[in-house]
């Protein structure tokens, strides 16, 4: 297992292009695989999770190849996937498994999905239950709660589901299943979650509509091939933004970052904390909003985060805990119980490790409370084999006094393999 030893940084300067968005890359590959025609995907994520999705799609018969830095997908339509000759291994990727449940529910064959120990311990009933309620046949361990899963493809008719809590993965699974349904398709979400699936289906010619929080599919459900460029991942950019804010005398420009409003909760939180982050050169690329982020060192203040903002900032909350240690006053995160069923229990993990570094942070049932401003002290930390915990602790190590060692940082490759290399370019 790889470890990393970090020391305090004195200044960061530079301009970077952030690697492709992980969430969008998953969806681009899946939709391209069932489109009609040749899709060219530029800036596809290098994250292991996204490579896992490609491997699963290839096992399902999708024609996917590399052409230089581009991904070329020769799609032959909705009904051209085939039964794999082995179990599909989703690795550590919950997105891969949940979206494939939707894609496979309406096929004419059966498929077994599994993953690593972490993924097999993560709840899958949140996607299995609504799909099965709408005619799918999906079976899992412990009363259909956990992988391995068996998806027995079946002809679907109507799809109708009202999400009890906002979930882009569940919503996307229902919409992908809806592409194969013969009847009405309507999904209702309580608050808007990330809408990359809807945007990409629209970009690829699918008849999709939204009225307030109701998403529906019309008659045209066969996607057509398009060229698209995946914007930079704002969830990855967040770690570089944090360093630009917390390391003294720093100025960064992060180019071509996705600024989809369902993903920019981190920018709102940072604005509320008085961070000097501005968005320039706003534009639309392949139906996704994109911009350049300009970041400068800032004096920050504590905030309260909860309610409808949580779905827009869920992936960045461990990092916000680190940022809050250097903000004046109290930061409260609530309504974020979802963090306990990620790759690790992220509430427990980040609170445990930051306490080791001297942070004044306390765990609550659905979040945490941080009292700032506190100087962190370097120590030995555990990544809990969770990529976002590893990167959040790395940010802490780069602003702490003394040396910080973090165990098992190879998990960073799950979402942001270039992380340490890009930070070195800014020093």
Protein Blocks (a to p, Z undefined) as FASTA:
>chain_A
ZZddddddfbdcddddddddfklmmmmmmmmmmmgcjdddehiafbfklmmmmmmmmmno
pacddehjbccdddebjklcccdfbdcdehjalklmmmmmmmmmmmcbdcdddddfklmm
pcfklmmmmmmmnopacddeehhlaccddddddddfbdcdddfbdcfklmmmmmmmmmmp
cbdcddddfbdcdfklmmmmmmnopacddehjaccddfblcdcdddddddddfklmmmmm
mmmmmpghiacddehiafbfklmmmmmmmmmnopacddehiaceehiacddddddddddd
ddddehjllmmmmmmmmmmmmmmmmpgcjdddehilmmmmmmbdfklmmmmmmmmnopac
dddfklccdddddddddddddeklpaklmmmmmmmmmmpgcjdddehkllmmmmmmmlmm
mmmmmZZ
